[in-house]
Amino acid sequence: MGDLGADTAVESLGGGRYRAVLSPDWEIWGPMGGYVASCALRAAGAESAHRSPAAFSCHYLGVGRFAPVDITVETRRAGRSASALRVEMSQEGQAVLDAMVWATGDGEGLEHDETTPPEVPGPDALPGMAELVAEDTPRPYPFWGNLESKPIGFEPVWPPEGPRPASWQQWLRFVPTATFADPWLDAARLVVLVDLPGWPSAHRPHAWTGPPFIAPSLDLHVAFHQPAHDEQWLLCDGAAPLSTRGLFGWTARVWSPGGRLHASGGGQCLYRRLRG
């Protein structure tokens, strides 16, 4: 089991340079993309003069190893109300990720909320994955040891007998630490959850055929709407409605039990055929 706070920590080396260590507790086909992106976000937060992230976008340029990574943060624009930062992550000279981050302070403006949360049971009304599967069932990847999960529409027999809709919804709570007061670490939770449902959504229409593919993410973008530091359970609400030409795009939204939208975003994935 990993801890998001400890496993995304960055060490300042001075001059906008930082170092982090990618933990094997976050493995899915290598280091999970949202986890790697969260390390870049933490470095931007350490360098930023503004207290809160507003937007994050990145390109995944290589698959990192579970080892130290070098991170460079450059302030591209520094204003009174917002700043833009560029983040580059590499490992032994090989590019892993490039990102852009907007950060803001406390501001004012027009207020409205026309968001409509999905009509699903709340986390208190659902059994956890530990109650739904046998105790000795192995986890498919170490990453899942970092989350408590309460799935929507759980199917005990998997793969199913036919296609399922290209959407994926689960209530999730990070363990062993569920919430974080620091706004950049709170946002790191949201980055992981926006990145998460891409493959699970796109795979569901085809899982019954046992398709010989994986689909690494090419990019990720996240808009941070409202802090979630007082919410332990968050709904990961994802969909990948179109898959074609060796690519699929996904969208994701992160909700709290009270129906507040905390983050939204998505990205594009590229299929890779499994060898053997």
N, C-alpha and C positions, 0 to 999 in steps of 0.2 A: 504494500500500500504506500502510495506517495502522498505528499501534502503540497497543495498548490502553492501556498505561500513560500515554503522552503525550497521547492523544486523550481521556482521561477526567479529566485533571488539573484540579483546581479551585484557584482563587485566592481566598484569604480576604480579605474586605473589612471584617471586624470585625463584632461583634454578631450572629453567626450567619448573616451574609450571605456568599455565595460567587458566583464567576463561572466559567463554563466556556465553551468554544467548541466547537460541534458540527462535526465534520469531515466533509466530503463523501466521505471514504474509507469511510464506514460506511453508504452509501446502499442501502436497499431500500424502494421506494415513499416516499422521503424518509429521514430518519435512522432506522436500524433501532431498533425499540423497546427491545430489550435493551441496546443501546449507550446510548441516552438514559437508561434506568433505571440503568445503571452510573455515569453521571455523578452522578445523585442519590445513589447509594450511597456514592460517594467523598466527597461533601460531608458525609453523615452520619458517615462514619468520621473525617473531620477534626474534627468537632464532638464526637464521643462520648468519654466518659471511660473506656469499656470497649474492650478491644483487638480483639474479634472480632464480626462480625455473626452473628446467630442466625436471623433471619427478615426477609424483605423482601416488601412488597406495595405495588402502585401501581395507580392509574387513569391511563390515557392520555387527556388532555383536549384535546389538539390536536396537529397535526403541526408540529413545529419546522422552522425553516430552518437552513441551514448557516451559523450566525452565533453570536455570544455569547448565552448564556442566563443569567438571574439565578436564583439558588438561595437559598432561605431555610430554615434548619434551626432547629427549636425543640425543646428537650428537654421532653417531656411527663411523663416520670417518670424520676427518677434514684435508683436504689437501690444497695446495696452489690454485689449480684450481677448486676444487669441494669439497662438503661436503655432507654426508648422515645423515639424521635425522630420528629418529623413533618417532612417535606421538601416544599417547594413550589417548582416550577420554572416560570418564565415567560419570555416573550420579548417585549420592548416592550409590557409590560402584559397580554399574552394568555397565559392559562394553558396550559401544556404537559403538566404531570404533577403529581400529588399522590401522596405515598408515606408509608408508615409503616415504621419499621425498629426491630427489637429488637437490642440489642447486649449481649454478656455478657463476663465475664472467664473465668479458669480455674475450673472447678467440678468437683464430684464427684457421683456418683449411681450408680444401677443400670446395669449394662452387659450388653447382649446384642446379637446381630446375626443376624437370621433373613432377611436380604435374599437374594434369588436373582438373580444377574446373568443377562442373556440369553446363550444359547448361540450365540455368534458368533465368527468368527475374530478374533484379536488384530490390532493394527495392523501388526506385523512380518510377518504372513502375507498381507497384502493389498497390491495395487498402489495407488498414489496416482492422484488424478484426472488429474494431468499425464501419466501413462502410459496412461490410458484414453481420452483424447480428443485430437484433433489439436492440435498446438501453436498453430495459428492460430485455434482456436475461441474466439470472444469470450466473456467472462464476462457472465452476464445482468445482474449489478449489481456496482458497485465493492466492496460488502461482501465478496464471495468472494475478493478479493485479500488479505484479512487472515488467511486460514486455509489450511492444508494439509488436504486432505480424502482420506479413504479410505472410500468408500461400501461398505455391505453390500448384496449382491445387485444390483450395477450392471447396468443395461440399456443397451446401446449405441444402440439405436433408441428415440428419445423424441420425441413421445408414443408410448406403446405402442398395440397394437391393441385393447386392452380394459382394463377396470378392474383396478386393483391394490389391495391392502389399504391401509387408512388408517393406515399406520405408516411411520416414517422413522428409519433408523439410519445414522450415519456416525461414524467415528473422525475427530477434528478436533484440529489443533494450531495454536495462534496463531503468527503470524509478524509481525514479525521476532523478537519476544520471546515465548518459549513459556511461561515460568513466572514467577511473581512471589513474592517472600518476604513482602511486605506482606499481611496477612490480608484487608484490605478490597479490595485490587487482585486478590488471588487469588479472592475471592468475586465480583468483577466478571466474571471469566471464566465463572463458573458461571451468573451472571444472563444473560449473552448466550446461553449454550448451552441454558438452560431455555426462553428465549423463542423460540429459533430454529425448532423443528420443527413449530410449529402449522400454518402454511399448507402446507409440504411434505407433511405427513401427510394433511390434509383434501383436498388437491388430487389425490392419487394415484388415488382411485377414479374420478375424473372427467377426468383429464388427456387421455384418448383422445378426448374430445368437444370439446376446446378451449373450456371454459366461459368466458363473458365476465364474470368476476368477479375482484376482489381481496378480501382480508378483513383489514383492520387489526385489531390487538388492542385490546380494551377495557380489559383489566387484565392483571396478571401477579402471581403469588405464588411465592416461592422459600423453601424451607427448606434451610438449610446444615447438613449432617450432619458432614462430616469435611473438614479442609483438603486441598487438592489441589496445594499449592505444589511438591511433589516429583514431579508427574506431568505430562509434556509432552503425551502423547496422552490424550484423554478421549472416551468414547463418548457421543454425543448420541442418546438412545433415546426417541423420541416417538411418540404415537398420538393420533388424533382419531376415536374410534369412532362418534360420533353427530353428524350435521349436519342441522339441521332448523329451520324457522321463521326462516330468515335468519341463523342463528347456528351456530357450532360451538364446542365446548370441546375443549381438548387437555390432555394430561398429558405430562410429560417427566421423565426421570431421567438423571443424569450419572454414568457409571461410569469407573473407571480399569482398565487392563489386568489388574491383580491381582484384579478383581472387587469392589472397594470402591465403595460408593455414597457419592457426595460431595454431591449435591444432588438435590432433587426439587421439583416444582411444576407449574404450568400456568396456564391462563387461559381467557378467552372471546374469540371473534372475531366481528365483525359484517361480513357480506358487503356489498360495494359493487359495483354493476354498472358495467362499463367503458363509457364513452361511445364511440360510433363503432364 
